Amino acid sequence: MNRVDGKGGATATPRFHGRRHGRKLRPGRIDLLHSLLPRLRLVIDDCSAPIDPRLSFARSVTDVWLEIGFGAGEHLAQRAEENPDVGFIGCEPYVSGVASLLSQLSSGNDTNIRLFDDDSRLLLPRLAEASIGRVFLLFPDPWPKKRHWQRRFLTLTGFDMLARVLADGGDLWFATDHMGYAGWALQHAIRHSAFTWLARRPDDWRRPTDGWIQTRYESKALAKGDHCTYLRFRRRNRQENGS
Ligand SMILES: C[S@@+](CC[C@H](N)C(=O)[O-])C[C@H]1O[C@@H](n2cnc3c(N)ncnc32)[C@H](O)[C@@H]1O
């Protein structure tokens, strides 16, 4: 498991409130965790040099996209297959989710996916500034109780971390089935000088973009008849707004 001493980070080591382990894994999945994960794992060490994520891939990539909390990994696996020239970093501390993603990778070693099997807030401060072209944060834990709202990923600190790693013009794609979290994310993004909300009309946030890949949580929410919200934010040009 990755650990960092916090030297390169903006804040102290964050506390992860989610689950790391679920039901007992099938033997095939345990094998994948032992054989394939070490080859795809993005390791961060104690040195404070920024990590250029492009260098983690076996072949050259035109851009690097990051998915935070990929769950069972269906979205990540399909996006990576559809965009073979892009390098993908998936962050997920839930071991069963990581094993599920590994089971979907047909190309093994040669894949354009690298994995950080821990809290993304340990990785983000270590990535080089402006090194990521797109971030997916899809159906993150909504923490509905007021006393837990500060556990949400998209606090002002979360936006700060994403603003630093996103390249100028890079996008943050956020989706949720929790109206409270949608409003919260929007309020924080609007207050944050580095981001602009891309919606022009209601369908831009009520419906997913063309080519959208449904996640497991999204399918469950839609099957229950819940509404989902899709927000896309663009990282402003650093020279324009000085952030
Ligand atoms: C509600 S699930 C959604 C999973 C998937 N995105 C989907 O839509 O099906 C949220 C996921 O985010 C992961 N997660 C929570 N906090 C995280 C963090 N700080 N960094 C990376 N992953 C995180 C959890 O382990 C969980 O798998």
The ligand as a Gaussian input file, in Angstrom:
#p B3LYP/6-31G(d) Opt

LIG

0 1
 C      -19.975000       5.572000      -4.261000
 S      -18.565000       4.770000      -4.887000
 C      -18.657000       5.129000      -6.649000
 C      -17.802000       4.201000      -7.457000
 C      -17.822000       4.463000      -8.975000
 N      -17.260000       5.757000      -9.275000
 C      -19.202000       4.331000      -9.519000
 O      -19.793000       5.361000      -9.893000
 O      -19.706000       3.199000      -9.637000
 C      -17.261000       5.871000      -4.373000
 C      -15.894000       5.259000      -4.500000
 O      -14.909000       6.236000      -4.203000
 C      -13.871000       5.626000      -3.462000
 N      -13.204000       6.708000      -2.714000
 C      -13.691000       7.375000      -1.648000
 N      -12.818000       8.308000      -1.235000
 C      -11.752000       8.221000      -2.077000
 C      -10.516000       8.919000      -2.169000
 N      -10.203000       9.885000      -1.295000
 N       -9.655000       8.581000      -3.150000
 C       -9.958000       7.593000      -4.023000
 N      -11.116000       6.900000      -3.984000
 C      -11.997000       7.208000      -3.031000
 C      -14.572000       4.593000      -2.597000
 O      -13.697000       3.572000      -2.164000
 C      -15.650000       4.096000      -3.542000
 O      -15.233000       2.968000      -4.265000

